[in-house]
Amino acid sequence: MLRKPLPGRPLPGEPLLGRPLVRIAAAATGLALAAGCGTSARGATGTVEIGYFQGAVAGPEAVVAAREDLSAKVPGKIELRPIDSGVAGMAQLRAGAFPFVAGVGNPPFTGAFTSGTDVTAVYVEGIDASGLAVDAKIKAPGDLRKVGVLVGSTLDFQLRGWLRSQGLTGRVQVASFASEAAEAAAWKAGKIDAVYISQSFLLELQKHGARVLVRSTDIARLGYAAVNMLAVSTPYARRHRDVVQALVCQMSRAEALVKGPRADEYIAPAARFVGVAPADAIAATRTYPYIPASEEGAWLKGPDGTAATGRLAQNFKLTAEFLVTQGRAKSVPDPARIARHIDPSFWDKAQAGGCE
């Protein structure tokens, strides 16, 4: 999951009273017709529907939707549909509710394609911002006894991968929680000595004396990255390559803009879509670890130019191994099968001047 709620805010997917479904005009009809796109290039309803997360960070899809200078370059009307988890988002995509899910993590994405969902990753957005919060008794990894984590999440995947790298599998008890709020409460009550938790909760725990032993960016370097990406229904991508291309181009541009000198101008309007105050969205988005454009290509494909050797393919392999241990996948797919669910061509075209 890409976006995490601020403590005390509604969790993604919980009812937000008085908030209607977001519908944003994203392109002038004349422009679309001039480009030869028309309704057929935008889906039967003339919209570009995207499942997305609400929370502290304004994701690139929200930034694009909020700014006409970005959304006008997408051939269709963007419709953002809130989802409450990556697993739910993938299930809705499979059922035809929408063709895109933004910010979906590697476990739900890998779980989806290993169970038969025809879906493709076309753009890697960022790495989950999270960390291992410990109490004063924990000085080193070997001191850990009981660690809390959100069950079956990208954070769960990262934590278990890190424990394995430290030779602590089986020596440290992993306590599974149904929500991050419950994890945080257990740590504050002294029931666990550490918790691997998202950035918004991590900041709160640090106010209560927590120290960060290791961060998600450190664990990602070991190969256990909690990756968030733009996923699209493969049949839709084949029919509407122009729409997918435009979204990849504009989401990449949005990520660069929210790190630039005019970041506030782009983040503040997007806050209304993610359900937080503009100031909170600005603070969270400015520090969010988006993948730099210089590294995007290496995630989508390897030195030989194929998706099978890229960092994302390796990440999906490790994720599938995790899912098998959790009983959520029957087997680890071979490299060729994994590669079929990664398409670097949209990013390649963007880098070759294929963006408006």
Wavefront OBJ file of the C-alpha trace (Angstrom):
o trace
v 0.000 0.000 0.000
v 1.389 3.335 -1.033
v -0.448 5.825 1.122
v -0.757 5.500 4.892
v -3.178 7.487 7.077
v -2.087 9.895 9.730
v -2.811 8.644 13.278
v -6.347 9.634 14.180
v -7.391 9.912 10.514
v -9.788 7.454 8.840
v -8.079 4.412 7.399
v -8.102 4.125 3.598
v -11.513 2.922 2.523
v -13.345 3.958 5.700
v -16.331 6.224 5.034
v -15.505 9.894 4.689
v -18.792 11.649 5.370
v -19.812 14.144 2.771
v -17.144 13.064 0.254
v -18.732 12.145 -3.086
v -16.988 9.979 -5.646
v -14.263 12.053 -7.233
v -14.743 12.820 -10.891
v -12.292 15.114 -12.623
v -12.392 16.292 -16.186
v -8.958 15.400 -17.487
v -8.967 16.317 -21.165
v -10.813 18.535 -23.551
v -13.101 16.613 -25.880
v -11.753 18.477 -28.847
v -8.196 17.438 -28.037
v -9.180 13.787 -27.721
v -11.047 13.816 -31.045
v -8.229 15.644 -32.746
v -5.874 12.922 -31.563
v -8.202 10.311 -33.013
v -8.869 8.776 -29.637
v -12.590 9.270 -29.028
v -14.521 7.263 -26.506
v -13.227 3.911 -27.794
v -9.693 4.790 -26.737
v -10.864 5.717 -23.263
v -13.107 2.814 -22.394
v -16.836 2.395 -22.853
v -17.737 5.199 -20.442
v -15.166 7.722 -21.725
v -13.338 7.664 -18.378
v -9.941 6.592 -17.095
v -10.804 4.850 -13.840
v -8.062 4.407 -11.241
v -8.249 2.590 -7.920
v -6.200 4.572 -5.415
v -5.351 4.909 -1.718
v -6.225 7.792 0.543
v -3.903 8.830 3.383
v -1.102 11.182 4.296
v 0.812 11.108 1.009
v -0.595 12.663 -2.156
v 0.171 9.992 -4.715
v 1.083 10.925 -8.295
v -2.355 9.906 -9.578
v -3.963 12.427 -7.181
v -1.501 15.128 -8.196
v -2.240 14.515 -11.878
v -6.001 14.552 -11.258
v -5.775 17.813 -9.302
v -3.794 19.773 -11.868
v -5.263 20.587 -15.264
v -1.802 21.126 -16.773
v -1.135 17.408 -16.088
v -4.571 15.812 -16.424
v -5.279 17.496 -19.770
v -2.579 15.328 -21.315
v -4.436 12.113 -20.435
v -6.920 11.174 -23.202
v -9.991 10.750 -21.050
v -11.733 11.851 -17.877
v -9.894 10.621 -14.778
v -12.084 9.000 -12.150
v -10.381 8.188 -8.846
v -11.949 5.355 -6.881
v -10.799 4.839 -3.265
v -9.735 1.336 -2.252
v -8.994 0.066 1.238
v -6.211 -2.421 0.434
v -4.075 -3.682 -2.415
v -5.745 -7.092 -2.239
v -9.182 -5.480 -2.571
v -7.934 -3.272 -5.403
v -6.609 -6.240 -7.359
v -9.883 -8.123 -6.826
v -11.851 -5.122 -8.108
v -9.561 -4.789 -11.123
v -10.071 -8.471 -11.914
v -13.840 -8.017 -11.619
v -13.748 -5.104 -14.079
v -14.486 -2.250 -11.655
v -11.541 -0.268 -13.048
v -8.496 -1.030 -15.236
v -5.813 0.691 -13.104
v -4.653 0.456 -9.499
v -2.147 3.082 -8.359
v 0.225 2.473 -5.474
v -0.409 -1.262 -5.218
v 2.263 -3.153 -3.281
v 4.247 -6.179 -4.404
v 2.454 -8.814 -2.251
v -1.071 -8.080 -3.532
v 0.204 -7.624 -7.096
v 2.209 -10.849 -7.036
v -0.627 -12.677 -5.310
v -2.980 -11.497 -8.048
v -0.984 -12.665 -11.046
v 0.025 -15.966 -9.437
v -3.677 -16.690 -8.937
v -4.621 -15.939 -12.532
v -5.322 -12.197 -12.738
v -4.053 -10.830 -16.069
v -2.353 -7.679 -14.827
v 0.818 -5.795 -15.737
v 3.132 -3.469 -13.813
v 4.019 -0.498 -16.020
v 5.552 1.999 -13.594
v 7.286 1.745 -10.220
v 6.218 4.666 -8.037
v 8.188 4.350 -4.831
v 9.281 2.404 -1.781
v 7.042 2.253 1.280
v 8.295 4.678 3.908
v 8.465 2.658 7.118
v 10.826 1.586 9.863
v 11.455 -0.686 12.844
v 10.592 1.214 16.014
v 12.228 -0.198 19.158
v 12.225 0.627 22.838
v 15.226 1.623 24.937
v 16.179 -1.998 25.744
v 16.939 -2.835 22.094
v 20.455 -1.795 21.112
v 21.059 -4.185 18.209
v 19.089 -6.686 16.057
v 20.128 -9.564 18.310
v 18.276 -7.982 21.239
v 14.884 -8.327 19.539
v 12.363 -10.754 21.052
v 8.881 -9.851 19.740
v 8.093 -7.621 16.743
v 4.645 -6.482 15.628
v 3.640 -6.024 11.972
v 0.538 -5.677 9.799
v -0.262 -9.240 8.761
v 0.309 -10.178 5.111
v 1.322 -6.670 4.088
v 4.311 -5.297 2.201
v 5.673 -4.433 5.649
v 5.299 -8.077 6.724
v 7.260 -9.109 3.612
v 10.014 -6.613 4.381
v 10.278 -7.469 8.064
v 10.565 -11.215 7.471
v 13.111 -10.639 4.719
v 15.209 -8.464 7.006
v 14.998 -10.969 9.878
v 16.170 -13.648 7.464
v 19.131 -11.484 6.362
v 20.096 -11.013 10.011
v 19.878 -14.741 10.805
v 16.967 -14.082 13.167
v 14.233 -16.174 11.531
v 12.790 -18.416 14.227
v 14.629 -16.554 16.970
v 12.385 -13.491 16.938
v 8.632 -13.843 17.367
v 6.579 -11.998 14.752
v 3.265 -10.809 16.174
v 0.644 -10.280 13.451
v -1.828 -7.407 13.770
v -4.939 -6.563 11.778
v -4.200 -2.824 11.844
v -1.247 -0.526 12.340
v -3.141 1.356 15.039
v -3.305 -1.886 17.037
v 0.420 -2.457 16.577
v 1.237 1.025 17.811
v -1.007 0.595 20.845
v 0.648 -2.722 21.721
v 4.098 -1.137 21.563
v 3.049 1.810 23.727
v 1.609 -0.647 26.269
v 4.914 -2.537 26.414
v 3.431 -5.775 25.042
v 6.025 -5.937 22.260
v 9.536 -4.523 22.190
v 9.483 -3.471 18.534
v 7.109 -2.749 15.680
v 7.703 -2.496 11.935
v 5.315 0.245 10.895
v 4.609 2.907 8.254
v 6.043 6.398 8.379
v 2.981 8.238 9.671
v 2.738 5.965 12.730
v 6.516 5.863 13.074
v 6.647 9.623 13.546
v 4.031 9.342 16.289
v 5.925 6.560 18.101
v 9.116 8.585 18.031
v 7.302 11.200 20.100
v 6.834 8.439 22.706
v 10.518 7.561 22.864
v 10.842 5.047 20.035
v 14.149 4.722 18.214
v 14.359 3.583 14.583
v 16.655 0.555 14.290
v 16.334 0.059 10.514
v 14.353 1.770 7.761
v 12.541 0.446 4.705
v 15.093 2.017 2.382
v 17.867 0.034 4.128
v 15.911 -3.218 3.800
v 15.153 -2.486 0.146
v 18.881 -2.580 -0.602
v 18.892 -6.203 0.580
v 16.321 -7.043 -2.093
v 13.250 -6.957 0.161
v 11.700 -3.763 -1.129
v 8.120 -2.813 -0.328
v 7.468 -1.589 -3.845
v 4.431 0.420 -4.911
v 3.502 0.540 -8.575
v 0.948 1.416 -11.219
v -0.825 -1.764 -12.285
v -3.096 -2.084 -15.303
v -5.333 -4.802 -16.678
v -3.300 -6.393 -19.469
v -6.198 -6.567 -21.963
v -6.940 -2.876 -21.330
v -3.271 -1.964 -21.852
v -3.263 -3.766 -25.200
v -6.372 -1.881 -26.369
v -5.501 1.557 -24.974
v -1.746 1.994 -25.066
v -2.163 5.762 -25.468
v -3.977 6.040 -22.137
v -1.388 3.928 -20.311
v 1.437 5.892 -21.924
v -0.074 9.217 -20.895
v -0.526 8.098 -17.300
v 3.057 6.845 -17.049
v 4.327 10.128 -18.470
v 2.231 12.394 -16.261
v 2.655 10.378 -13.049
v 6.414 10.456 -13.563
v 6.235 14.202 -14.102
v 4.082 14.603 -10.979
v 6.636 12.766 -8.845
v 9.375 15.106 -10.056
v 7.254 18.195 -9.433
v 6.407 17.283 -5.805
v 10.127 17.169 -5.078
v 10.861 20.471 -6.799
v 10.783 24.156 -5.796
v 7.040 24.475 -6.564
v 6.087 21.302 -4.717
v 3.454 22.954 -2.513
v 1.543 24.207 -5.567
v 1.132 20.636 -6.801
v 0.615 18.827 -3.502
v -1.937 21.152 -1.869
v -4.692 20.735 -4.526
v -4.286 16.939 -4.362
v -4.933 16.882 -0.603
v -8.690 16.939 -1.151
v -8.503 13.555 -2.872
v -6.464 11.817 -0.160
v -8.509 13.045 2.787
v -5.985 15.106 4.764
v -5.244 18.787 5.305
v -2.957 20.401 2.699
v -0.243 21.024 5.291
v -0.228 17.352 6.279
v -0.111 16.224 2.646
v 2.763 18.595 1.904
v 4.815 17.360 4.862
v 4.264 13.693 4.067
v 4.650 13.901 0.290
v 7.827 15.988 0.304
v 9.693 13.251 2.211
v 8.124 10.212 0.546
v 10.770 7.965 -1.124
v 9.640 7.988 -4.744
v 11.879 6.124 -7.179
v 14.160 8.649 -8.954
v 13.730 8.736 -12.725
v 17.381 7.708 -13.054
v 16.586 4.397 -11.313
v 13.182 3.600 -12.839
v 14.571 1.707 -15.814
v 16.621 -0.657 -13.639
v 13.488 -1.661 -11.776
v 11.582 -2.494 -14.952
v 14.369 -4.271 -16.841
v 17.894 -5.569 -16.363
v 21.224 -4.897 -18.131
v 20.198 -7.209 -20.973
v 17.125 -5.112 -21.652
v 14.602 -7.714 -20.523
v 12.058 -7.522 -17.727
v 13.143 -10.950 -16.464
v 16.454 -9.572 -15.159
v 15.207 -6.310 -13.659
v 14.952 -5.482 -9.978
v 11.157 -5.719 -10.054
v 11.249 -9.296 -11.348
v 13.645 -10.289 -8.575
v 11.403 -8.553 -6.068
v 8.373 -10.503 -7.331
v 10.306 -13.773 -6.973
v 11.145 -13.007 -3.333
v 7.563 -11.864 -2.773
v 6.199 -15.112 -4.206
v 8.449 -17.074 -1.839
v 6.984 -15.063 1.029
v 3.430 -15.722 -0.182
v 4.107 -19.457 -0.374
v 5.280 -19.489 3.262
v 2.102 -17.616 4.180
v -0.093 -20.096 2.319
v -1.266 -17.394 -0.089
v 0.421 -18.835 -3.211
v 0.931 -22.436 -4.281
v 4.320 -22.050 -5.930
v 6.955 -19.551 -7.054
v 6.526 -18.690 -10.765
v 9.464 -19.071 -13.124
v 11.282 -15.963 -14.455
v 9.484 -16.067 -17.808
v 6.068 -16.025 -16.180
v 7.064 -13.180 -13.867
v 8.404 -11.148 -16.798
v 5.084 -11.428 -18.631
v 3.576 -9.210 -15.932
v 6.119 -6.378 -16.297
v 6.119 -4.044 -19.301
v 9.063 -1.587 -19.566
v 7.976 -0.293 -22.986
v 5.931 2.631 -21.659
v 8.846 3.921 -19.601
v 11.217 3.359 -22.539
v 8.990 5.457 -24.786
v 8.730 8.177 -22.132
v 12.517 8.386 -21.975
v 12.756 8.497 -25.735
v 10.644 11.650 -25.960
v 7.269 9.961 -26.123
v 5.558 12.273 -23.624
v 3.593 15.406 -24.495
l 1 2 3 4 5 6 7 8 9 10 11 12 13 14 15 16 17 18 19 20 21 22 23 24 25 26 27 28 29 30 31 32 33 34 35 36 37 38 39 40 41 42 43 44 45 46 47 48 49 50 51 52 53 54 55 56 57 58 59 60 61 62 63 64 65 66 67 68 69 70 71 72 73 74 75 76 77 78 79 80 81 82 83 84 85 86 87 88 89 90 91 92 93 94 95 96 97 98 99 100 101 102 103 104 105 106 107 108 109 110 111 112 113 114 115 116 117 118 119 120 121 122 123 124 125 126 127 128 129 130 131 132 133 134 135 136 137 138 139 140 141 142 143 144 145 146 147 148 149 150 151 152 153 154 155 156 157 158 159 160 161 162 163 164 165 166 167 168 169 170 171 172 173 174 175 176 177 178 179 180 181 182 183 184 185 186 187 188 189 190 191 192 193 194 195 196 197 198 199 200 201 202 203 204 205 206 207 208 209 210 211 212 213 214 215 216 217 218 219 220 221 222 223 224 225 226 227 228 229 230 231 232 233 234 235 236 237 238 239 240 241 242 243 244 245 246 247 248 249 250 251 252 253 254 255 256 257 258 259 260 261 262 263 264 265 266 267 268 269 270 271 272 273 274 275 276 277 278 279 280 281 282 283 284 285 286 287 288 289 290 291 292 293 294 295 296 297 298 299 300 301 302 303 304 305 306 307 308 309 310 311 312 313 314 315 316 317 318 319 320 321 322 323 324 325 326 327 328 329 330 331 332 333 334 335 336 337 338 339 340 341 342 343 344 345 346 347 348 349 350 351 352 353 354 355 356
